[in-house]
């Protein structure tokens, strides 16, 4: 029997399989860019997916059934999540930096104007405004679900998590439609690259966040959470709200300000 509050993780293959999967994906992308066989991409994605499933399964067992997530361990996990979200802040900061670097002082190559000639920006009061409403709505729904967990209201929490997952999928579908019908592409100079890289990575984070909440829904259906023990839910709610805040900056800076600058 251990006499300390820490969790000494057992030996597991998942860090290795995740690293190998990432290597296969990078190798596959390089091969695809040079018009070679892209089967490595599918192998890498398969390994990453299996790693995620198995690793989450183990963490769920440790937290829910084995009691290894003590108060001391949970404090460490909270700090880890905060550091992770902080790193994500600087990740998106680089994209905003690139956007304002090009937009505030357009170079001669851009025609000294922003957006560059020939670019028709997306009207922020159309699809972007709809997506903003969707994200704010899902932020409210996940907060209400969190409150229902604390109040131990299982049915209301289930409904609210379902609504959050549906809104996440809806956002992704709407953003995909926006990309399909856009009048410019990523290859359209600095505007196209900064727009699609910033909004595209945000869209990827939405997909990841929706996956997180879907896992939380699965765990909730099996009664893994109560008002004293639900940090797995809370951590994913933090990530969800972070993605919402990033979108608000994207909407105000790239969509709204960028459209007014035109």
C-alpha positions in Angstrom: 0.0 0.0 0.0 1.4 3.4 -1.0 2.1 6.0 1.7 2.1 9.0 -0.6 -0.8 10.9 -2.5 0.9 10.8 -5.9 0.0 8.6 -8.8 3.0 6.6 -10.2 1.8 5.8 -13.7 2.2 2.1 -14.8 4.3 1.3 -17.9 2.1 1.7 -20.9 2.8 1.6 -24.7 0.5 4.5 -25.5 3.2 7.3 -25.6 5.2 5.1 -28.0 2.3 4.3 -30.3 1.2 7.9 -30.3 4.7 9.0 -31.3 4.9 6.4 -34.0 1.5 7.4 -35.3 2.6 11.0 -35.5 5.7 10.0 -37.4 3.6 8.1 -39.9 1.3 11.1 -40.4 4.2 13.5 -41.0 5.9 11.0 -43.4 2.6 10.5 -45.2 2.1 14.2 -45.6 5.5 14.6 -47.0 4.9 11.7 -49.4 1.5 13.2 -50.4 3.0 16.6 -51.1 5.5 15.0 -53.5 2.6 13.0 -55.1 3.7 9.7 -53.7 1.6 7.1 -52.0 -0.4 8.5 -49.0 -1.2 5.3 -47.2 1.2 6.3 -44.4 -1.4 9.0 -43.5 -4.1 6.4 -42.9 -1.8 4.2 -40.9 -0.8 7.2 -38.7 -4.4 8.3 -38.2 -5.3 4.7 -37.2 -2.5 4.5 -34.7 -3.4 7.9 -33.2 -7.1 7.0 -32.9 -6.4 3.6 -31.2 -3.9 5.4 -28.9 -6.6 8.0 -27.9 -9.2 5.3 -27.2 -6.9 3.1 -25.2 -5.2 5.9 -23.3 -8.6 7.6 -22.4 -9.9 4.2 -21.3 -6.9 3.8 -18.9 -7.2 7.3 -17.5 -11.0 6.8 -17.0 -10.3 3.6 -15.0 -7.7 5.3 -12.9 -9.9 8.2 -12.1 -13.2 6.5 -11.7 -12.7 3.0 -10.4 -9.2 2.8 -9.0 -9.2 6.0 -7.0 -5.7 7.0 -8.2 -6.6 10.6 -8.9 -6.2 11.9 -5.3 -6.6 15.6 -4.4 -2.9 16.1 -4.8 -3.0 14.4 -8.3 -6.0 16.5 -9.3 -4.2 19.7 -8.4 -1.3 18.7 -10.7 -3.7 17.9 -13.5 -5.4 21.3 -13.0 -2.1 23.0 -13.4 -1.3 20.9 -16.4 -4.6 21.9 -18.1 -3.9 25.6 -17.4 -0.4 25.3 -18.8 -1.8 23.5 -21.9 -4.4 26.2 -22.5 -1.7 28.9 -22.0 0.4 27.3 -24.7 -2.7 27.3 -27.0 -3.1 31.0 -26.4 0.4 31.7 -27.7 -0.3 29.2 -30.6 -3.1 31.4 -31.8 -1.3 34.6 -30.9 1.2 33.8 -33.7 -1.7 33.7 -36.3 -3.1 37.0 -35.1 0.4 38.5 -35.2 0.8 37.3 -38.9 -2.6 38.8 -39.8 -2.0 42.2 -38.2 1.6 42.3 -39.6 0.2 42.1 -43.1 -3.0 44.1 -42.6 -1.8 47.1 -40.7 1.2 47.7 -43.1 0.4 46.1 -46.4 3.6 45.8 -48.5 4.1 46.7 -52.1 3.6 43.0 -53.0 0.1 43.3 -51.6 -0.6 46.5 -53.5 -0.3 48.6 -50.3 -4.0 47.8 -49.6 -5.8 45.4 -47.3 -7.5 43.2 -48.3 -5.4 42.8 -51.5 -7.0 43.7 -54.8 -9.3 40.9 -56.1 -10.2 39.6 -52.6 -13.8 39.9 -51.5 -13.9 39.4 -47.7 -16.7 37.4 -46.1 -19.5 39.5 -44.7 -19.3 39.2 -40.9 -23.0 39.6 -40.5 -23.8 36.5 -42.5 -22.2 33.1 -41.8 -19.6 34.3 -39.3 -22.4 35.9 -37.1 -24.4 32.6 -37.3 -21.3 30.7 -36.1 -20.8 33.2 -33.3 -24.3 32.6 -32.1 -23.7 28.9 -32.3 -20.5 29.1 -30.2 -22.0 31.4 -27.6 -25.0 29.0 -27.3 -22.8 26.0 -26.8 -20.8 27.9 -24.2 -24.0 28.5 -22.3 -25.1 24.8 -22.7 -21.9 23.4 -21.4 -22.0 25.8 -18.4 -25.6 24.7 -17.7 -24.5 21.1 -17.9 -21.7 21.8 -15.5 -24.2 23.3 -13.1 -26.4 20.2 -13.5 -23.4 18.0 -12.6 -22.9 20.0 -9.4 -26.6 19.8 -8.6 -26.5 16.0 -9.5 -29.4 16.5 -11.9 -28.6 13.6 -14.3 -31.4 14.1 -16.8 -30.8 17.8 -17.3 -27.1 17.3 -17.6 -27.6 14.7 -20.3 -29.8 16.9 -22.3 -27.4 19.9 -22.1 -24.4 17.8 -23.1 -26.3 16.4 -26.1 -27.2 20.0 -27.1 -23.5 21.0 -26.8 -22.3 18.1 -29.0 -25.0 18.9 -31.6 -24.0 22.6 -31.7 -20.3 21.6 -32.1 -21.1 19.5 -35.1 -23.4 22.2 -36.5 -20.6 24.8 -36.2 -18.2 22.5 -38.1 -20.8 21.9 -40.9 -21.5 25.6 -41.3 -17.8 26.5 -41.4 -17.2 23.8 -44.0 -19.9 25.3 -46.1 -18.3 28.7 -45.7 -15.0 27.4 -47.0 -16.7 25.7 -49.9 -18.5 28.8 -51.1 -15.7 31.2 -50.3 -14.6 33.4 -53.2 -10.9 33.1 -52.3 -8.6 30.3 -51.3 -5.5 29.7 -49.1 -3.3 30.3 -52.1 -4.5 33.9 -52.5 -1.5 35.5 -50.9 -1.2 36.7 -47.3 -4.9 37.2 -46.9 -5.9 33.8 -47.9 -3.1 32.0 -45.9 -3.7 34.0 -42.7 -7.5 33.6 -42.9 -7.6 29.9 -43.6 -4.8 29.0 -41.2 -6.3 30.9 -38.3 -9.9 29.9 -38.8 -8.9 26.4 -40.0 -6.9 25.7 -36.8 -9.8 27.0 -34.8 -12.1 24.7 -36.6 -9.8 21.8 -35.8 -9.9 22.8 -32.1 -13.7 22.8 -32.4 -13.7 19.2 -33.7 -11.3 18.2 -30.9 -13.5 19.9 -28.3 -16.6 18.3 -29.7 -14.8 14.9 -29.4 -13.9 15.7 -25.8 -17.5 16.5 -25.0 -18.8 13.4 -26.8 -16.4 11.3 -24.5 -17.8 13.2 -21.5 -21.3 12.4 -22.6 -20.4 8.7 -22.9 -18.9 8.8 -19.4 -21.8 10.7 -18.0 -24.2 8.1 -19.3 -22.3 5.5 -17.2 -22.5 7.7 -14.0 -18.7 8.5 -13.8 -19.3 12.0 -12.4 -20.7 13.4 -9.2 -20.6 16.8 -7.5 -17.3 16.0 -5.7 -15.5 14.2 -8.5 -16.0 15.6 -12.0 -12.7 17.3 -13.0 -12.7 15.4 -16.3 -15.9 17.3 -17.2 -14.6 20.6 -15.8 -11.3 20.4 -17.8 -13.0 19.9 -21.0 -15.4 22.7 -20.2 -12.3 25.0 -19.8 -11.0 24.0 -23.2 -14.5 24.6 -24.7 -14.6 28.1 -23.3 -11.1 28.8 -24.5 -12.1 27.9 -28.1 -15.1 30.2 -27.8 -12.9 33.1 -26.7 -10.5 32.5 -29.6 -13.5 32.6 -32.0 -14.7 35.9 -30.6 -11.2 37.4 -31.4 -11.3 35.8 -34.8 -14.7 37.3 -35.5 -13.8 40.8 -34.3 -10.4 41.0 -35.9 -10.3 38.9 -39.0 -14.0 38.9 -40.0 -15.3 42.3 -38.7 -12.2 44.5 -38.7 -10.9 42.9 -41.9 -14.3 43.5 -43.6 -14.4 47.1 -42.5 -10.9 47.7 -43.7 -12.0 46.7 -47.2 
